[in-house]
């Protein structure tokens, strides 16, 4: 029985991700798209300026933990700002991706088997998206809730008032109520920003799963060639549909590559920096009296940073494996019972599938799990060196 909720949506993109795309001014034809773009441009710019002011004011501070904590937050916000701007800049490409997905759902409407495949991918997409957004939210709560629950004497001028983010504010906090209000606003802003990071990652998984569903449908068509009679014109029509579907999958992947290639480059450059900074924070926190609190703050951020790298690498690995499956399905089809012209077409499909569908890091290298392994090995080596120097 078909999932009526998924059918009503006519998209692999979950409602949560769609709402966040609307919130960040990325979803096309949204009534508040301009207001959202203005809000996030001003909001992220203010946070970045405040973090930069703190870095400049405390550059020669003796508390290296707070300085590095501020630097990691600054890198994270800068990464989010650039990613959102890239999406705004490539709005037409994203619109084309959405149109293609809508067409794919319409093409599957009259076939129960094909509809089950796309619904299955939509369900997986929904579960994964919810898990990613939830994990980002929990990480932020671990990062900042302890500071909100701490009792701080605002009148004590001998201490620096703790904040969730190391920011230099353009005003003085003189009352307890003002201080709590500022902390809550910081937490809300941090949660919404973490949703933005999770949204971009969840969208990549969603688009990759959609391609996987379309490749599964293409493989079914290649299998069905065996059951079409030789003299039947249906075989020629089906081969024509297979070629069109394959070409559509290739174009769809190229659009995702264009949209995400520089985001992936930014992601991995910043992730290397973040892993080094957070690894340094965890090691330096071991000698502090409140080491548990600081390590928990750093570990939550460290986990999310590694998760982002894994999501990008997994998406690239998934596409590579799925593109190989197209060639295997064409080779396993009943090509020996076909006319020579049809066999030649299948040969071209096999040859084209050998050029794998991939996502790249700034068009420099392919995303794969092997790439993720090399990053984690480097991070482990770095932390081992820090432990030895401790």
KAURCOR-V112603 format. One record per residue. N is the residue number from 1. RES is the residue in three letters. PHI is phi in whole degrees, 0 to 359 (* if undefined). OMEGA is omega in whole degrees, -180 to 180 (none if undefined). Layout:
n->[N | N]
res->[RES | RES]
phi->[PHI | PHI]
omega->[OMEGA | OMEGA]
//
This chain:
n->[1 | 2 | 3 | 4 | 5 | 6 | 7 | 8 | 9 | 10 | 11 | 12 | 13 | 14 | 15 | 16 | 17 | 18 | 19 | 20 | 21 | 22 | 23 | 24 | 25 | 26 | 27 | 28 | 29 | 30 | 31 | 32 | 33 | 34 | 35 | 36 | 37 | 38 | 39 | 40 | 41 | 42 | 43 | 44 | 45 | 46 | 47 | 48 | 49 | 50 | 51 | 52 | 53 | 54 | 55 | 56 | 57 | 58 | 59 | 60 | 61 | 62 | 63 | 64 | 65 | 66 | 67 | 68 | 69 | 70 | 71 | 72 | 73 | 74 | 75 | 76 | 77 | 78 | 79 | 80 | 81 | 82 | 83 | 84 | 85 | 86 | 87 | 88 | 89 | 90 | 91 | 92 | 93 | 94 | 95 | 96 | 97 | 98 | 99 | 100 | 101 | 102 | 103 | 104 | 105 | 106 | 107 | 108 | 109 | 110 | 111 | 112 | 113 | 114 | 115 | 116 | 117 | 118 | 119 | 120 | 121 | 122 | 123 | 124 | 125 | 126 | 127 | 128 | 129 | 130 | 131 | 132 | 133 | 134 | 135 | 136 | 137 | 138 | 139 | 140 | 141 | 142 | 143 | 144 | 145 | 146 | 147 | 148 | 149 | 150 | 151 | 152 | 153 | 154 | 155 | 156 | 157 | 158 | 159 | 160 | 161 | 162 | 163 | 164 | 165 | 166 | 167 | 168 | 169 | 170 | 171 | 172 | 173 | 174 | 175 | 176 | 177 | 178 | 179 | 180 | 181 | 182 | 183 | 184 | 185 | 186 | 187 | 188 | 189 | 190 | 191 | 192 | 193 | 194 | 195 | 196 | 197 | 198 | 199 | 200 | 201 | 202 | 203 | 204 | 205 | 206 | 207 | 208 | 209 | 210 | 211 | 212 | 213 | 214 | 215 | 216 | 217 | 218 | 219 | 220 | 221 | 222 | 223 | 224 | 225 | 226 | 227 | 228 | 229 | 230 | 231 | 232 | 233 | 234 | 235 | 236 | 237 | 238 | 239 | 240 | 241 | 242 | 243 | 244 | 245 | 246 | 247 | 248 | 249 | 250 | 251 | 252 | 253 | 254 | 255 | 256 | 257 | 258 | 259 | 260 | 261 | 262 | 263 | 264 | 265 | 266 | 267 | 268 | 269 | 270 | 271 | 272 | 273 | 274 | 275 | 276 | 277 | 278 | 279 | 280 | 281 | 282 | 283 | 284 | 285 | 286 | 287 | 288 | 289 | 290 | 291 | 292 | 293 | 294 | 295 | 296 | 297 | 298 | 299 | 300 | 301 | 302 | 303 | 304 | 305 | 306 | 307 | 308 | 309 | 310 | 311 | 312 | 313 | 314 | 315 | 316 | 317 | 318 | 319 | 320 | 321 | 322 | 323 | 324 | 325 | 326 | 327 | 328 | 329 | 330 | 331 | 332 | 333 | 334 | 335 | 336 | 337 | 338 | 339 | 340 | 341 | 342 | 343 | 344 | 345 | 346 | 347 | 348 | 349 | 350 | 351 | 352 | 353 | 354 | 355 | 356 | 357 | 358 | 359 | 360 | 361 | 362 | 363 | 364 | 365 | 366 | 367 | 368 | 369 | 370 | 371 | 372 | 373 | 374 | 375 | 376 | 377 | 378 | 379 | 380 | 381 | 382 | 383 | 384 | 385 | 386 | 387 | 388 | 389 | 390]
res->[UNK | UNK | UNK | UNK | UNK | UNK | UNK | UNK | UNK | UNK | UNK | UNK | UNK | UNK | UNK | UNK | UNK | UNK | UNK | UNK | UNK | UNK | UNK | UNK | UNK | UNK | UNK | UNK | UNK | UNK | UNK | UNK | UNK | UNK | UNK | UNK | UNK | UNK | UNK | UNK | UNK | UNK | UNK | UNK | UNK | UNK | UNK | UNK | UNK | UNK | UNK | UNK | UNK | UNK | UNK | UNK | UNK | UNK | UNK | UNK | UNK | UNK | UNK | UNK | UNK | UNK | UNK | UNK | UNK | UNK | UNK | UNK | UNK | UNK | UNK | UNK | UNK | UNK | UNK | UNK | UNK | UNK | UNK | UNK | UNK | UNK | UNK | UNK | UNK | UNK | UNK | UNK | UNK | UNK | UNK | UNK | UNK | UNK | UNK | UNK | UNK | UNK | UNK | UNK | UNK | UNK | UNK | UNK | UNK | UNK | UNK | UNK | UNK | UNK | UNK | UNK | UNK | UNK | UNK | UNK | UNK | UNK | UNK | UNK | UNK | UNK | UNK | UNK | UNK | UNK | UNK | UNK | UNK | UNK | UNK | UNK | UNK | UNK | UNK | UNK | UNK | UNK | UNK | UNK | UNK | UNK | UNK | UNK | UNK | UNK | UNK | UNK | UNK | UNK | UNK | UNK | UNK | UNK | UNK | UNK | UNK | UNK | UNK | UNK | UNK | UNK | UNK | UNK | UNK | UNK | UNK | UNK | UNK | UNK | UNK | UNK | UNK | UNK | UNK | UNK | UNK | UNK | UNK | UNK | UNK | UNK | UNK | UNK | UNK | UNK | UNK | UNK | UNK | UNK | UNK | UNK | UNK | UNK | UNK | UNK | UNK | UNK | UNK | UNK | UNK | UNK | UNK | UNK | UNK | UNK | UNK | UNK | UNK | UNK | UNK | UNK | UNK | UNK | UNK | UNK | UNK | UNK | UNK | UNK | UNK | UNK | UNK | UNK | UNK | UNK | UNK | UNK | UNK | UNK | UNK | UNK | UNK | UNK | UNK | UNK | UNK | UNK | UNK | UNK | UNK | UNK | UNK | UNK | UNK | UNK | UNK | UNK | UNK | UNK | UNK | UNK | UNK | UNK | UNK | UNK | UNK | UNK | UNK | UNK | UNK | UNK | UNK | UNK | UNK | UNK | UNK | UNK | UNK | UNK | UNK | UNK | UNK | UNK | UNK | UNK | UNK | UNK | UNK | UNK | UNK | UNK | UNK | UNK | UNK | UNK | UNK | UNK | UNK | UNK | UNK | UNK | UNK | UNK | UNK | UNK | UNK | UNK | UNK | UNK | UNK | UNK | UNK | UNK | UNK | UNK | UNK | UNK | UNK | UNK | UNK | UNK | UNK | UNK | UNK | UNK | UNK | UNK | UNK | UNK | UNK | UNK | UNK | UNK | UNK | UNK | UNK | UNK | UNK | UNK | UNK | UNK | UNK | UNK | UNK | UNK | UNK | UNK | UNK | UNK | UNK | UNK | UNK | UNK | UNK | UNK | UNK | UNK | UNK | UNK | UNK | UNK | UNK | UNK | UNK | UNK | UNK | UNK | UNK | UNK | UNK | UNK | UNK | UNK | UNK | UNK | UNK | UNK | UNK | UNK | UNK | UNK | UNK | UNK | UNK | UNK | UNK | UNK | UNK | UNK | UNK | UNK | UNK | UNK | UNK | UNK]
phi->[* | 288 | 282 | 294 | 293 | 291 | 300 | 293 | 280 | 56 | 201 | 282 | 286 | 289 | 296 | 297 | 295 | 298 | 298 | 290 | 296 | 295 | 300 | 267 | 70 | 255 | 293 | 291 | 65 | 286 | 293 | 253 | 298 | 291 | 298 | 294 | 295 | 295 | 300 | 288 | 297 | 289 | 299 | 292 | 295 | 296 | 296 | 297 | 295 | 294 | 294 | 295 | 297 | 295 | 301 | 293 | 287 | 244 | 298 | 257 | 289 | 281 | 272 | 292 | 297 | 296 | 295 | 290 | 297 | 296 | 296 | 295 | 293 | 298 | 297 | 297 | 290 | 297 | 297 | 298 | 299 | 293 | 298 | 296 | 296 | 298 | 295 | 298 | 293 | 259 | 299 | 295 | 295 | 296 | 298 | 295 | 299 | 295 | 296 | 297 | 297 | 296 | 297 | 298 | 294 | 295 | 295 | 270 | 298 | 261 | 229 | 297 | 295 | 295 | 295 | 297 | 293 | 289 | 294 | 299 | 294 | 296 | 295 | 299 | 300 | 296 | 297 | 295 | 298 | 298 | 294 | 294 | 296 | 296 | 297 | 298 | 295 | 297 | 298 | 293 | 297 | 298 | 289 | 237 | 292 | 296 | 290 | 296 | 279 | 281 | 276 | 239 | 275 | 294 | 283 | 280 | 275 | 275 | 242 | 271 | 295 | 285 | 230 | 296 | 247 | 284 | 233 | 258 | 271 | 277 | 217 | 263 | 262 | 246 | 236 | 294 | 294 | 296 | 297 | 296 | 297 | 297 | 297 | 295 | 296 | 299 | 295 | 298 | 297 | 292 | 295 | 296 | 292 | 294 | 299 | 298 | 297 | 294 | 299 | 295 | 290 | 295 | 296 | 298 | 298 | 298 | 295 | 294 | 296 | 297 | 299 | 300 | 296 | 292 | 292 | 298 | 295 | 298 | 295 | 297 | 296 | 295 | 291 | 290 | 302 | 295 | 262 | 261 | 296 | 299 | 280 | 283 | 291 | 299 | 295 | 296 | 294 | 291 | 296 | 297 | 296 | 298 | 298 | 296 | 296 | 298 | 295 | 294 | 298 | 296 | 298 | 299 | 296 | 296 | 295 | 295 | 300 | 297 | 288 | 251 | 296 | 281 | 296 | 295 | 298 | 299 | 300 | 280 | 295 | 290 | 296 | 298 | 297 | 294 | 297 | 295 | 296 | 291 | 298 | 297 | 297 | 296 | 292 | 291 | 285 | 295 | 267 | 275 | 295 | 258 | 296 | 299 | 299 | 292 | 292 | 297 | 298 | 288 | 294 | 298 | 293 | 297 | 295 | 295 | 298 | 292 | 298 | 299 | 297 | 295 | 299 | 296 | 292 | 294 | 300 | 295 | 295 | 299 | 294 | 299 | 293 | 293 | 292 | 295 | 296 | 297 | 296 | 297 | 294 | 294 | 291 | 279 | 287 | 278 | 293 | 289 | 260 | 260 | 290 | 305 | 295 | 286 | 296 | 296 | 295 | 297 | 298 | 296 | 296 | 297 | 297 | 293 | 290 | 289 | 274 | 294 | 286 | 222 | 248 | 239 | 265 | 61 | 62 | 259 | 208 | 282 | 278 | 199 | 293 | 296 | 295 | 296 | 299 | 295 | 294 | 293 | 297 | 295 | 296 | 297 | 295 | 296 | 293 | 298 | 296 | 297 | 297 | 292 | 277 | 295]
omega->[-175 | 176 | -174 | 179 | 178 | 179 | -179 | -177 | -180 | -180 | 175 | -179 | -179 | -180 | -180 | 179 | 178 | 179 | 179 | 175 | 175 | -179 | -178 | 176 | -178 | -178 | -176 | 175 | 175 | -175 | -175 | -172 | -179 | 179 | 180 | 179 | 179 | -179 | -177 | 176 | -179 | -176 | -178 | 178 | 179 | 179 | -180 | 179 | 180 | 177 | 179 | 178 | 178 | 179 | -180 | -177 | -176 | -176 | -180 | -179 | 178 | 180 | -177 | -180 | -179 | -180 | 180 | 176 | 177 | -180 | 179 | 178 | 179 | 179 | 179 | 180 | 178 | 178 | 179 | -178 | -179 | 179 | -179 | 178 | 178 | 177 | 178 | -178 | -179 | -177 | -179 | 178 | 179 | 177 | 178 | 177 | 180 | 178 | 179 | 179 | 179 | 177 | 179 | 179 | 178 | -180 | -178 | -171 | -174 | -179 | -176 | -178 | 179 | 180 | 178 | 180 | -179 | 176 | 177 | 178 | 179 | 178 | 178 | 179 | -180 | -180 | -178 | 180 | 179 | -180 | -179 | -179 | 179 | 180 | 177 | 179 | 180 | 179 | 179 | 179 | 175 | -176 | -170 | -172 | -178 | 180 | 179 | -178 | -179 | 176 | -178 | 177 | -177 | -176 | -180 | -177 | -180 | -179 | 174 | -177 | -179 | 176 | 177 | 175 | -180 | -175 | 176 | -176 | 180 | -179 | 179 | 178 | -173 | -178 | -179 | -180 | 177 | -180 | 179 | 179 | 179 | 179 | 180 | 178 | 176 | -179 | 179 | -180 | -180 | 178 | -180 | 178 | 178 | 174 | 178 | 177 | 179 | 179 | -178 | 178 | 180 | 178 | 178 | 178 | -180 | -180 | 178 | 177 | 178 | 177 | 179 | 177 | 179 | 177 | 177 | 177 | 178 | 178 | 176 | 179 | 179 | 178 | -178 | 179 | -178 | -175 | 177 | -177 | -175 | -176 | -176 | 178 | 178 | -180 | 178 | 179 | -179 | 178 | 177 | 178 | 179 | 179 | -180 | 179 | 179 | 179 | 179 | 177 | 180 | 179 | 180 | 179 | 179 | 177 | 177 | 178 | 179 | -178 | -170 | -173 | 180 | 172 | 178 | 177 | 177 | -178 | -173 | 174 | -180 | -180 | 177 | 177 | -177 | 180 | 178 | -179 | -177 | 174 | 177 | 179 | -179 | -179 | -178 | -180 | -175 | -177 | -178 | 178 | 177 | -175 | -177 | -179 | -178 | 179 | 178 | 177 | -177 | -178 | 179 | 178 | 180 | -180 | 180 | 179 | 178 | 178 | 179 | 179 | -180 | -179 | -180 | -179 | 179 | 178 | 178 | 179 | 180 | 180 | 179 | -179 | -180 | 180 | 175 | -177 | 178 | 179 | 178 | -179 | 179 | 180 | -179 | 179 | -176 | -178 | -177 | 178 | -174 | 175 | -178 | -179 | 178 | 178 | 179 | 179 | 177 | 177 | 178 | 178 | 178 | 179 | -180 | -179 | 177 | 170 | -167 | 171 | -175 | 166 | -175 | 175 | -180 | -178 | -180 | -179 | -177 | 172 | 179 | 178 | 175 | 177 | 179 | 179 | 179 | 178 | -179 | 177 | 179 | 179 | 178 | 178 | -180 | -179 | 177 | 178 | 179 | 179 | 180 | -180 | -176 | none]
//
